[in-house]
Amino acid sequence: MKVAIGADHGGFALKQKLAEHLARKGHQVTNCGTHSSDPVDYPVYARAVAEEVAAGRVDRGIMIDGAGIGSSMAANKVPGVRAAMAYDVSTARNGREHNDANVLTLGAGLIGASLATQIVDVFLSTDCTEPRHKKRVAMFADPPPPIPNAAVLGDPVANLSDEDLARIVARLQSMLGPGAVDHQGPCVGTCPDTARTFIELGARRLTHGPGSSQSPGRIPEDVARYIDHTILKADATIAMVDKIIAEAREFGFRSVCVNPCWVKRVADGLRGTDVLTCSVVGFPLGAATPDIKGMETRKAIRDGAKEIDMVINVGRLKSGDDEYVLKDILAVTDGCRDGSARSKVIIETALLNDDEKRRVCELAKRARADFVKTSTGFSSGGATAEDVALMASVVRGAGMEVKASGGIKGFSDAKRMIEAGATRIGASASIAIVQEAQGTSVGG
């Protein structure tokens, strides 16, 4: 295949590696520059790559800058070019299968050389063949007629009655609690117009979690929705798993977290409720290879899992092999994105120093995981508030969450974790936590 490749100074080093890889694979490579790490403007090189493709001199183009976004925008200004940014193998495959992309843009600041090589190989080896996708791609050049007025199709606010809004406001008020209105911010709990505005902006789920300006450190009344009700011990029996399912249905926990062999039973048992099924992957040592973790993830999702808690390869992290750990996490997060499941990355904090904890949290960010999680509960220690706070400080800005798990025996433990920044708790003592939170006795 004839391939044009270009980069700015931020992508120069990765371009060189990818060009060598392409040549080894037998592709004919046109190097559009830049030819050094001296600062340059990425639109110049993105356009050069795009023009090679548009003129038919090459079959595909590849452009690398720091994030990949700007180059995609620049390349798409050239008629006949369909540039797609990819940050993992799934998006590269989707860009080809669904969108017939002919230019790939990559962010050298977001992915490493190993992952970039995998992405490029998939991009070059995947074709757009499905008729319905080809029909839609044709619409890029010949746009479809405009859709009818959105209000005709069902504006979410226009269809809300005053009674609907009253119920929304009542629910918001119950979450905020008495006297929790922040008069320097929007009065969500008391103003229907504010609730309506949130819905107009696209809100479908309104939550009020810990650490907000309205109620710092306040633990919500529905604390059960913070908890993944967990049974992971080796001697768990069918009867024990069924008991966990029944408890989750009764108390309304966020999910039931089990070993893969129980996923289908749990998913069937929770059908009709809003309690999710969660499976662990690579549990508890994290020493399985990435491909095995990927297959385990996809099988669990087929069986009904909506969340996956994977264990990283701790030894590889401590050896400084961050590229391997990233590949390890991506094997799971790619599967989760393909299967519309959420991913949690267990980093086993008891075995790591603070620098290692920060590094693996950054790797989880690069892999676009949904959560980082403290512990399996099977190692030398469990969750601590200090670790939760450290993890939250790294990932919060990326919109990720923190799950605290391991050694959480009661409400006071859970409270410390939530106050430190956890938005999910993994525990087998879930009922005790909820009952203590509600101020009831926890008797035998």
PLY file of the C-alpha trace (Angstrom):
ply
format ascii 1.0
element vertex 444
property float x
property float y
property float z
element edge 443
property int vertex1
property int vertex2
end_header
0.00 0.00 0.00
1.14 3.57 -0.69
1.10 5.59 2.52
1.87 9.27 3.15
3.05 10.10 6.65
3.66 13.45 8.31
4.11 15.05 11.71
4.85 18.26 13.52
7.72 18.53 16.01
5.65 16.88 18.74
5.01 13.84 16.57
8.38 13.68 14.83
9.90 10.86 16.92
6.77 8.72 16.62
6.59 9.41 12.86
10.12 8.07 12.40
9.26 4.85 14.22
6.01 4.38 12.30
7.70 5.08 8.96
10.30 2.40 9.69
7.55 -0.02 10.74
5.59 0.63 7.53
8.67 0.08 5.38
9.38 -3.22 7.13
5.82 -4.29 6.41
6.38 -3.65 2.70
4.40 -0.43 2.32
5.63 2.35 0.04
6.07 5.40 2.30
5.98 9.05 1.29
7.49 11.20 4.05
5.77 14.60 4.07
7.88 15.99 6.94
8.67 17.51 9.28
12.26 16.27 9.24
13.44 17.35 12.69
12.14 18.16 16.16
12.41 21.91 15.55
9.09 23.71 16.23
6.74 23.86 13.22
3.03 24.41 12.53
1.06 21.14 12.32
-1.56 22.41 9.76
1.17 22.67 7.11
2.06 18.99 7.37
-1.51 17.78 7.90
-2.47 19.48 4.66
0.54 18.00 2.85
-0.51 14.48 3.87
-4.15 15.17 3.00
-3.26 16.49 -0.47
-1.27 13.36 -1.25
-4.38 11.31 -0.47
-6.79 13.64 -2.29
-4.64 13.61 -5.43
-4.62 9.81 -5.47
-0.86 9.58 -5.19
-1.21 7.43 -2.05
-3.87 5.09 -0.69
-3.88 6.30 2.91
-2.37 9.07 5.02
-1.09 9.22 8.60
-0.47 12.46 10.51
0.90 12.79 14.05
0.88 15.84 16.31
0.64 16.22 20.08
-3.04 15.34 20.44
-4.21 14.42 16.93
-7.25 16.69 17.04
-5.94 19.76 15.22
-4.41 17.71 12.42
-7.74 15.98 11.88
-9.45 19.35 11.55
-6.81 20.64 9.13
-6.82 17.53 6.95
-10.61 17.51 6.66
-10.45 20.93 4.96
-9.06 19.19 1.86
-11.86 17.98 -0.46
-12.02 14.21 -0.72
-10.30 13.61 2.62
-11.99 11.82 5.50
-9.61 12.21 8.43
-10.29 10.39 11.68
-8.42 10.64 14.96
-7.81 7.31 16.71
-6.62 6.74 20.27
-7.04 2.97 20.40
-7.50 -0.02 18.13
-11.29 0.13 18.35
-11.53 3.71 17.09
-9.09 2.93 14.26
-11.18 -0.03 13.18
-14.42 1.93 13.52
-12.99 4.82 11.48
-12.34 2.46 8.60
-15.33 0.09 8.83
-17.97 2.75 9.46
-16.52 5.95 7.99
-14.08 4.79 5.27
-11.47 7.19 6.73
-8.51 7.70 4.40
-6.36 9.77 6.77
-5.48 8.69 10.30
-4.41 11.27 12.89
-2.60 10.32 16.09
-1.62 12.14 19.27
1.95 11.40 20.26
1.27 12.87 23.68
-1.59 10.42 24.29
-0.32 7.07 23.06
2.97 5.21 22.97
4.80 3.69 20.01
3.55 0.16 20.65
-0.10 1.16 20.66
0.40 3.53 17.71
1.84 0.64 15.69
-1.19 -1.52 16.45
-3.54 1.32 15.50
-1.75 1.90 12.18
-1.81 -1.80 11.31
-5.55 -2.01 11.95
-6.19 1.21 10.03
-4.36 -0.08 6.97
-5.80 -3.59 7.05
-9.48 -2.75 7.62
-11.95 -1.98 4.82
-15.37 -0.35 4.64
-17.58 -2.98 2.96
-20.97 -2.86 4.68
-23.53 -1.26 2.30
-25.26 0.79 4.99
-21.94 2.32 6.07
-20.93 3.05 2.47
-24.29 4.75 1.91
-23.71 7.03 4.89
-20.15 7.81 3.82
-21.52 8.94 0.45
-23.62 11.47 2.33
-20.43 13.29 3.38
-20.17 14.62 -0.17
-23.92 14.79 -0.83
-25.50 15.80 2.49
-28.97 14.43 3.34
-31.92 16.83 3.60
-32.22 18.69 6.92
-34.08 16.91 9.68
-37.44 18.30 10.82
-37.67 20.77 13.66
-36.27 19.09 16.76
-39.36 20.05 18.77
-41.50 17.94 16.42
-39.34 14.93 17.18
-39.90 15.34 20.88
-38.12 18.08 22.80
-37.43 16.67 26.29
-38.52 19.81 28.08
-41.54 20.59 25.95
-43.02 17.22 26.92
-42.60 17.78 30.65
-45.67 18.80 32.60
-45.58 20.95 35.70
-46.18 17.77 37.70
-43.12 16.17 36.08
-41.00 19.18 36.99
-42.37 19.17 40.53
-41.28 15.54 40.92
-37.82 16.36 39.53
-37.45 19.26 41.96
-38.62 17.09 44.86
-36.04 14.45 43.96
-33.28 17.06 43.70
-34.29 18.51 47.04
-34.15 15.07 48.66
-30.63 14.57 47.32
-29.49 18.00 48.43
-31.00 17.67 51.87
-32.49 20.39 54.07
-30.53 23.61 54.23
-28.05 22.44 51.63
-28.82 25.07 49.02
-25.79 27.07 47.99
-27.07 30.58 47.48
-23.98 31.50 45.49
-24.77 28.80 42.94
-27.92 27.66 41.12
-30.81 26.86 43.45
-31.40 23.42 41.98
-33.38 22.19 44.94
-35.94 24.98 44.93
-36.12 26.43 41.39
-38.05 24.50 38.71
-36.58 26.80 36.05
-33.09 25.65 36.99
-34.12 22.01 36.77
-35.65 22.72 33.37
-32.42 24.37 32.21
-30.39 21.32 33.21
-32.70 19.10 31.19
-32.51 21.43 28.20
-28.72 21.12 28.37
-29.05 17.35 28.01
-29.00 16.14 31.62
-30.59 12.72 32.04
-29.21 11.85 35.45
-28.80 14.40 38.22
-26.66 13.46 41.18
-25.33 15.19 44.23
-22.15 13.55 45.47
-19.68 14.18 48.26
-17.21 17.00 48.27
-19.41 19.52 46.48
-19.60 23.14 47.54
-23.11 22.54 48.79
-22.34 19.87 51.30
-18.68 19.06 51.70
-18.23 15.56 53.07
-21.96 14.88 53.31
-22.83 11.22 52.84
-26.01 10.77 50.81
-29.07 9.04 52.19
-29.01 6.56 49.31
-25.54 5.34 50.27
-26.43 1.92 48.85
-26.02 3.39 45.37
-22.33 3.92 46.16
-21.76 0.23 46.86
-20.76 -2.71 44.69
-22.09 -5.67 46.72
-19.25 -8.14 46.43
-18.59 -11.85 46.77
-15.25 -12.97 45.34
-14.02 -15.71 47.66
-13.01 -19.02 46.17
-15.52 -21.09 48.13
-18.59 -19.05 47.17
-21.44 -21.45 46.43
-24.56 -21.09 44.30
-26.58 -20.50 47.46
-24.23 -17.76 48.60
-24.34 -16.02 45.22
-28.14 -16.22 45.15
-28.21 -14.65 48.61
-26.07 -11.75 47.37
-28.45 -11.27 44.43
-31.47 -11.19 46.76
-29.76 -8.67 49.06
-28.89 -6.43 46.12
-32.49 -6.48 44.96
-33.68 -5.60 48.45
-31.21 -2.81 49.23
-30.70 -1.40 45.73
-26.89 -1.55 45.59
-25.11 -0.10 42.56
-23.91 -3.48 41.37
-23.16 -7.06 42.33
-19.47 -7.86 41.77
-18.56 -11.51 41.23
-16.05 -13.82 39.61
-16.65 -14.50 35.88
-18.21 -17.94 36.41
-21.17 -16.30 38.19
-21.82 -13.41 35.80
-24.65 -14.98 33.82
-26.41 -16.18 36.97
-26.15 -12.73 38.54
-27.30 -10.92 35.38
-30.32 -13.22 35.15
-31.08 -12.77 38.83
-30.95 -8.97 38.64
-33.06 -8.69 35.49
-35.78 -6.07 35.94
-33.80 -4.04 38.48
-31.37 -1.14 38.05
-28.63 -3.06 39.90
-25.72 -3.71 37.54
-23.71 -6.89 37.09
-19.95 -6.45 37.59
-17.24 -9.00 36.79
-13.61 -9.07 37.85
-10.96 -9.79 35.20
-7.41 -11.08 35.76
-8.36 -11.50 39.40
-6.73 -11.44 41.91
-3.06 -11.41 40.75
-3.34 -9.53 37.45
-0.69 -11.81 35.94
-2.65 -13.06 32.93
-1.51 -11.72 29.56
-3.37 -8.78 27.97
-5.00 -10.92 25.28
-6.44 -13.26 27.90
-7.78 -10.31 29.90
-9.33 -8.95 26.73
-11.07 -12.24 25.97
-12.19 -12.58 29.60
-13.66 -9.07 29.41
-15.62 -9.74 26.23
-16.96 -13.07 27.52
-18.13 -11.45 30.77
-19.90 -8.70 28.80
-21.59 -11.29 26.58
-22.77 -13.02 29.75
-24.36 -9.79 30.99
-21.66 -7.76 32.79
-22.11 -4.00 32.58
-18.95 -3.20 34.55
-15.51 -4.80 34.55
-12.98 -4.55 37.41
-9.58 -5.56 36.01
-6.32 -6.11 37.90
-3.19 -4.61 36.38
0.07 -6.50 36.01
1.75 -5.12 39.15
5.12 -6.73 38.45
5.37 -5.11 35.03
4.51 -1.72 36.53
7.15 -2.06 39.23
9.65 -3.08 36.52
9.02 0.23 34.76
7.38 -1.44 31.76
4.64 1.17 31.38
3.96 0.32 27.73
3.08 -3.24 28.73
0.79 -2.02 31.51
-0.92 0.38 29.10
-1.46 -2.47 26.64
-2.77 -4.56 29.54
-5.36 -1.93 30.48
-6.29 -1.18 26.86
-7.12 -4.83 26.25
-9.90 -4.40 28.81
-11.01 -0.83 28.11
-11.26 -1.55 24.37
-13.51 -4.51 25.12
-15.60 -2.42 27.48
-16.11 0.33 24.91
-17.07 -2.23 22.28
-19.55 -3.81 24.70
-20.89 -0.60 26.27
-19.57 -1.54 29.71
-17.70 0.60 32.25
-14.12 -0.23 33.17
-12.39 -0.07 36.55
-8.63 -0.51 36.90
-7.48 -2.15 40.14
-3.98 -0.91 40.92
-3.36 -2.83 44.20
-2.18 0.18 46.21
-0.68 -1.88 49.04
2.05 -3.07 46.68
2.91 0.33 45.17
4.73 3.45 46.27
3.17 6.85 45.63
5.06 7.41 42.39
3.89 4.06 41.05
0.31 4.87 42.05
0.45 8.14 40.13
2.04 6.45 37.09
-0.60 3.77 36.82
-3.40 6.30 37.31
-1.94 8.25 34.38
-1.84 5.05 32.32
-5.50 4.39 33.18
-6.28 7.92 31.96
-4.48 7.24 28.67
-6.50 4.04 28.25
-9.70 6.01 28.93
-10.82 3.85 31.83
-13.86 4.97 33.80
-12.46 4.27 37.28
-9.29 3.52 39.14
-9.77 1.16 42.07
-7.57 0.70 45.12
-7.39 -3.00 45.84
-8.51 -6.56 45.25
-8.90 -7.26 48.97
-6.67 -10.30 48.48
-3.28 -8.62 48.89
-1.35 -7.35 51.91
-3.62 -4.35 52.47
-6.81 -2.65 51.33
-8.12 0.84 50.74
-6.88 3.86 52.66
-8.27 7.38 52.56
-4.81 8.68 51.70
-4.59 6.47 48.62
-8.09 7.43 47.53
-7.22 11.12 47.79
-3.99 10.63 45.82
-5.77 8.69 43.07
-8.59 11.21 42.87
-6.11 14.06 42.51
-4.64 12.39 39.41
-7.79 11.27 37.58
-10.55 13.67 38.62
-9.67 16.23 35.96
-10.18 13.58 33.26
-13.71 12.89 34.46
-12.71 9.54 35.97
-13.86 8.18 39.32
-12.28 6.28 42.19
-13.49 3.04 43.71
-12.31 2.17 47.22
-12.23 -1.53 47.95
-10.57 -3.88 50.42
-11.02 -3.86 54.19
-14.12 -1.62 54.28
-16.04 -3.16 57.15
-18.55 -0.50 58.19
-20.07 2.91 57.61
-17.20 4.80 59.24
-14.74 3.18 56.78
-17.00 3.97 53.83
-17.51 7.53 55.04
-13.74 8.14 55.16
-13.35 6.86 51.61
-16.20 8.97 50.23
-14.92 12.07 51.99
-11.49 11.41 50.45
-12.96 11.32 46.95
-14.31 7.81 46.32
-17.52 7.63 44.31
-17.86 3.87 44.59
-17.28 1.41 47.43
-16.55 -2.28 46.98
-17.52 -4.29 50.03
-18.90 -7.58 51.25
-20.14 -5.81 54.41
-22.56 -3.76 52.31
-25.65 -4.33 54.45
-23.83 -3.31 57.62
-22.71 -0.09 55.92
-26.22 0.80 54.80
-27.81 -0.04 58.13
-25.25 2.02 60.04
-25.77 4.90 57.61
-29.50 4.76 58.28
-28.88 4.76 62.03
-30.30 1.28 62.63
-28.69 -1.48 64.63
-26.70 -4.12 62.90
-27.70 -7.17 64.82
-27.24 -10.80 64.01
0 1
1 2
2 3
3 4
4 5
5 6
6 7
7 8
8 9
9 10
10 11
11 12
12 13
13 14
14 15
15 16
16 17
17 18
18 19
19 20
20 21
21 22
22 23
23 24
24 25
25 26
26 27
27 28
28 29
29 30
30 31
31 32
32 33
33 34
34 35
35 36
36 37
37 38
38 39
39 40
40 41
41 42
42 43
43 44
44 45
45 46
46 47
47 48
48 49
49 50
50 51
51 52
52 53
53 54
54 55
55 56
56 57
57 58
58 59
59 60
60 61
61 62
62 63
63 64
64 65
65 66
66 67
67 68
68 69
69 70
70 71
71 72
72 73
73 74
74 75
75 76
76 77
77 78
78 79
79 80
80 81
81 82
82 83
83 84
84 85
85 86
86 87
87 88
88 89
89 90
90 91
91 92
92 93
93 94
94 95
95 96
96 97
97 98
98 99
99 100
100 101
101 102
102 103
103 104
104 105
105 106
106 107
107 108
108 109
109 110
110 111
111 112
112 113
113 114
114 115
115 116
116 117
117 118
118 119
119 120
120 121
121 122
122 123
123 124
124 125
125 126
126 127
127 128
128 129
129 130
130 131
131 132
132 133
133 134
134 135
135 136
136 137
137 138
138 139
139 140
140 141
141 142
142 143
143 144
144 145
145 146
146 147
147 148
148 149
149 150
150 151
151 152
152 153
153 154
154 155
155 156
156 157
157 158
158 159
159 160
160 161
161 162
162 163
163 164
164 165
165 166
166 167
167 168
168 169
169 170
170 171
171 172
172 173
173 174
174 175
175 176
176 177
177 178
178 179
179 180
180 181
181 182
182 183
183 184
184 185
185 186
186 187
187 188
188 189
189 190
190 191
191 192
192 193
193 194
194 195
195 196
196 197
197 198
198 199
199 200
200 201
201 202
202 203
203 204
204 205
205 206
206 207
207 208
208 209
209 210
210 211
211 212
212 213
213 214
214 215
215 216
216 217
217 218
218 219
219 220
220 221
221 222
222 223
223 224
224 225
225 226
226 227
227 228
228 229
229 230
230 231
231 232
232 233
233 234
234 235
235 236
236 237
237 238
238 239
239 240
240 241
241 242
242 243
243 244
244 245
245 246
246 247
247 248
248 249
249 250
250 251
251 252
252 253
253 254
254 255
255 256
256 257
257 258
258 259
259 260
260 261
261 262
262 263
263 264
264 265
265 266
266 267
267 268
268 269
269 270
270 271
271 272
272 273
273 274
274 275
275 276
276 277
277 278
278 279
279 280
280 281
281 282
282 283
283 284
284 285
285 286
286 287
287 288
288 289
289 290
290 291
291 292
292 293
293 294
294 295
295 296
296 297
297 298
298 299
299 300
300 301
301 302
302 303
303 304
304 305
305 306
306 307
307 308
308 309
309 310
310 311
311 312
312 313
313 314
314 315
315 316
316 317
317 318
318 319
319 320
320 321
321 322
322 323
323 324
324 325
325 326
326 327
327 328
328 329
329 330
330 331
331 332
332 333
333 334
334 335
335 336
336 337
337 338
338 339
339 340
340 341
341 342
342 343
343 344
344 345
345 346
346 347
347 348
348 349
349 350
350 351
351 352
352 353
353 354
354 355
355 356
356 357
357 358
358 359
359 360
360 361
361 362
362 363
363 364
364 365
365 366
366 367
367 368
368 369
369 370
370 371
371 372
372 373
373 374
374 375
375 376
376 377
377 378
378 379
379 380
380 381
381 382
382 383
383 384
384 385
385 386
386 387
387 388
388 389
389 390
390 391
391 392
392 393
393 394
394 395
395 396
396 397
397 398
398 399
399 400
400 401
401 402
402 403
403 404
404 405
405 406
406 407
407 408
408 409
409 410
410 411
411 412
412 413
413 414
414 415
415 416
416 417
417 418
418 419
419 420
420 421
421 422
422 423
423 424
424 425
425 426
426 427
427 428
428 429
429 430
430 431
431 432
432 433
433 434
434 435
435 436
436 437
437 438
438 439
439 440
440 441
441 442
442 443
